[in-house]
Amino acid sequence: MLLKLIKQAAFNSISRHKTTVAMVDAAKRLAARAAVDEYVKNGQKVGIGSGSTIKFAVERIAERTKDESLNVVCVPTSFQARELILSSGLVLESLDTTPVLDVAIDGADEVDKDFVLIKGGGGCLTQEKIVAAAAKKFIVIADYRKDSTLLGEQYKKGIPVEVIPMARVPIKRKIESNFGGKAELRMAINKAGPVVTDNGNFILDWKFDKVHKWSEVHKEIKLMPGVVETGLFVDMTNAVFFGLEDGSVKTKLVK
Ligand SMILES: O=C[C@H](O)[C@H](O)[C@H](O)COP(=O)(O)O
């Protein structure tokens, strides 16, 4: 009897998890499709972000390429994005050939009420920021779990900071002594040692313990020798599309 109850509880918990994953994926897909339909136009140069949500945007661009003969070129923000562009049959370019983009679309780990983003949960923050800065419009796509009033409300993994490997200890100490919290070296899964970014660097995940003035914190951290980039995206976003649990999309436009 006890064994039966335990098995039932385990089964219920697995099905709940599967339902949540399906709902979150549905929300990501909705947001991605709405953003592509509104912002990607024929003949454009498009920056392609990284992560799990962007897959749905690329899927929609590929669909429109077939259905409407949409003709766009894509610039990736990571190895993952590059592979995604190629495997979807889209045209791959780089910032060398295409330094000015019409639009860049990307996911986010969290978005606050002032459109400050945390990015880099997948370690791609530096190339993502370079591509976003090269775009005339930067559009964010996310599911309902990313919509926060303040950073840290829902995303608990901290702010990623990409650092040159030999500088990681001094930078960690400076971040912790200047701003509090803990800056932890991101460790790899299925590989011994730290995560190594597409640029050959390490990531410190700074778990902050209070809300800061993010533009100031970003500037100060960025000035520390050995810091390549922070995952704080301040004053970069033009619009955010959130896919909601009820199947609708909430769009927030920056005025
Ligand atoms: O480094 C990763 C990127 O910043 C992603 O855009 C971010 O982590 C959001 O990823 P996802 O779409 O998987 O939630």
The ligand as an SDF file (V2000), in Angstrom:
LIG
                    3D

 14 13  0  0  0  0  0  0  0  0999 V2000
   23.1800   33.4280  -22.2270 O   0  0  0  0  0  0  0  0  0  0  0  0
   22.0150   33.2530  -22.4640 C   0  0  0  0  0  0  0  0  0  0  0  0
   21.0750   34.2800  -22.8190 C   0  0  0  0  0  0  0  0  0  0  0  0
   21.2510   35.5040  -22.2020 O   0  0  0  0  0  0  0  0  0  0  0  0
   19.6150   33.8870  -22.8860 C   0  0  0  0  0  0  0  0  0  0  0  0
   19.0050   34.7720  -23.7460 O   0  0  0  0  0  0  0  0  0  0  0  0
   18.9040   33.9420  -21.5600 C   0  0  0  0  0  0  0  0  0  0  0  0
   19.6000   33.1310  -20.6540 O   0  0  0  0  0  0  0  0  0  0  0  0
   17.4490   33.4680  -21.6850 C   0  0  0  0  0  0  0  0  0  0  0  0
   17.4360   32.1350  -22.0600 O   0  0  0  0  0  0  0  0  0  0  0  0
   16.1030   31.3060  -22.2220 P   0  0  0  0  0  0  0  0  0  0  0  0
   15.4350   31.7950  -23.4380 O   0  0  0  0  0  0  0  0  0  0  0  0
   16.5810   29.8860  -22.3460 O   0  0  0  0  0  0  0  0  0  0  0  0
   15.2940   31.5180  -20.9740 O   0  0  0  0  0  0  0  0  0  0  0  0
  1  2  2  0
  2  3  1  0
  3  4  1  0
  3  5  1  0
  5  6  1  0
  5  7  1  0
  7  8  1  0
  7  9  1  0
  9 10  1  0
 10 11  1  0
 11 12  2  0
 11 13  1  0
 11 14  1  0
M  END
$$$$
